[in-house]
Amino acid sequence: VPLVVGADGRRLAKRHGDTRLATLRNAGVIAESVLGLLAWSCGWLDRVEQIRARDLLARFQWTGVPQNAFVLTAGYLREIGYHP
């Protein structure tokens, strides 16, 4: 499974802001939003949208998991409702 990296191509760290799941949760971002972003990054959804884990089961394919790192940008975080 590829890494999720910052816009600079380096693994997420404090220099990218606080991107821990606990921080997203405390800011009101729900798990379904994060799952939707990750599912979209694998090509299992046509757009970033909320989705439950059980609803992804039918869409899951190992071949959809990207070989390259996923670049997590501030725009993607805003799209799922995170506004630091």
Order of alpha helices (4+ residues) and beta strands (2+ residues): beta-alpha-alpha-alpha-beta-alpha
